[in-house]
Amino acid sequence: EQWYAGTAQPAAPRTGSIAAVGYNVCEDCLVLYEGYTESPQGISYNKMYLGQSGSVQVNAATYVEMGGQLRGTITNARLDEWTYTQGTDAKKADGGCYTIGAASFDAGW
């Protein structure tokens, strides 16, 4: 996910850092869900992991709702199990983690 304050989106190509901050304030967010499902009632998941370190290279980013694209790579990433609710945005005590040496992504907008 990419979220930026204001209305301006950074141009690609660009390199960003996956930082140890909360989900509500991350810009280059790396998020992994276990047991993710969508239904008419909403989304649900068993566990959420949020990136705490690493880098992201965005090679293409077209910010349009229909036909947009987001492509790039992630390197040396660590994701920690995360608690994200109405009142909590924090690393889960005694939670699990994932490490990703290198991966690529190619997604629609």
C-alpha positions as CSV (number, residue, x, y, z in Angstrom):
1,E,0.0,0.0,0.0
2,Q,1.1,3.6,-0.6
3,W,-0.5,6.4,1.3
4,Y,0.8,10.0,1.2
5,A,-0.3,13.1,3.1
6,G,-2.1,15.6,0.9
7,T,-3.1,15.1,-2.7
8,A,0.3,14.7,-4.4
9,Q,1.6,11.2,-5.2
10,P,5.3,10.8,-5.7
11,A,6.4,10.1,-9.3
12,A,7.9,6.7,-10.2
13,P,10.6,5.5,-10.4
14,R,11.5,6.1,-6.8
15,T,13.1,4.3,-3.9
16,G,11.5,4.3,-0.4
17,S,12.1,2.9,3.0
18,I,9.8,0.6,4.9
19,A,9.8,2.2,8.3
20,A,8.9,1.0,11.8
21,V,5.8,3.1,12.3
22,G,2.1,2.4,12.7
23,Y,-0.3,1.5,10.0
24,N,-2.1,4.8,10.3
25,V,1.1,6.8,9.5
26,C,3.1,4.6,7.2
27,E,3.7,5.8,3.6
28,D,5.3,2.8,1.9
29,C,3.4,0.2,3.8
30,L,4.1,-3.5,3.4
31,V,1.2,-5.5,4.8
32,L,0.6,-9.2,4.8
33,Y,-2.6,-10.9,6.0
34,E,-3.1,-14.5,7.0
35,G,-6.6,-15.9,6.5
36,Y,-7.8,-12.8,4.6
37,T,-11.4,-13.0,3.2
38,E,-13.9,-10.5,1.7
39,S,-17.6,-10.7,1.9
40,P,-20.6,-8.3,1.6
41,Q,-20.2,-7.8,5.3
42,G,-16.6,-6.6,5.0
43,I,-13.1,-8.0,5.3
44,S,-11.7,-10.3,7.9
45,Y,-8.3,-11.9,8.6
46,N,-6.7,-14.1,11.2
47,K,-3.4,-12.2,11.5
48,M,-1.9,-9.0,10.1
49,Y,1.8,-8.3,9.6
50,L,3.2,-4.8,9.0
51,G,6.6,-4.0,7.5
52,Q,9.1,-2.5,9.9
53,S,12.3,-2.3,7.8
54,G,13.5,-2.8,4.3
55,S,13.3,-0.9,1.0
56,V,10.9,-0.6,-1.8
57,Q,11.6,0.4,-5.4
58,V,8.6,1.6,-7.3
59,N,9.2,1.2,-11.0
60,A,5.8,2.2,-12.3
61,A,2.8,3.9,-10.6
62,T,-0.2,5.1,-12.5
63,Y,-2.6,6.7,-10.1
64,V,-6.0,6.1,-11.9
65,E,-8.9,4.1,-10.6
66,M,-9.5,2.1,-13.8
67,G,-6.4,0.7,-15.5
68,G,-3.8,2.1,-13.0
69,Q,-0.7,0.1,-12.1
70,L,1.8,-0.3,-9.4
71,R,5.0,-2.3,-10.1
72,G,8.3,-2.7,-8.3
73,T,10.4,-4.7,-5.9
74,I,10.9,-5.1,-2.2
75,T,14.2,-6.1,-0.6
76,N,15.4,-7.0,2.9
77,A,12.0,-6.6,4.5
78,R,10.9,-7.6,8.0
79,L,7.2,-7.7,8.9
80,D,6.1,-8.0,12.5
81,E,2.7,-9.3,13.6
82,W,0.5,-6.3,14.2
83,T,-2.6,-5.3,16.1
84,Y,-4.8,-2.8,14.3
85,T,-8.2,-2.0,15.8
86,Q,-10.2,1.1,16.6
87,G,-7.9,1.9,19.5
88,T,-4.7,0.0,18.8
89,D,-2.0,0.4,16.2
90,A,1.0,-1.5,17.5
91,K,3.3,-4.5,17.3
92,K,1.8,-7.5,18.9
93,A,3.7,-8.6,22.0
94,D,5.2,-12.1,21.4
95,G,3.8,-12.0,17.9
96,G,5.4,-13.7,14.8
97,C,7.3,-12.2,12.0
98,Y,8.2,-12.7,8.3
99,T,11.4,-11.8,6.5
100,I,11.5,-11.2,2.7
101,G,14.9,-11.2,1.1
102,A,13.5,-10.0,-2.3
103,A,10.2,-10.0,-4.0
104,S,8.5,-8.2,-6.9
105,F,4.9,-6.9,-7.2
106,D,2.7,-6.0,-10.1
107,A,-0.8,-4.8,-9.1
108,G,-3.7,-2.9,-10.5
109,W,-4.8,0.3,-8.9
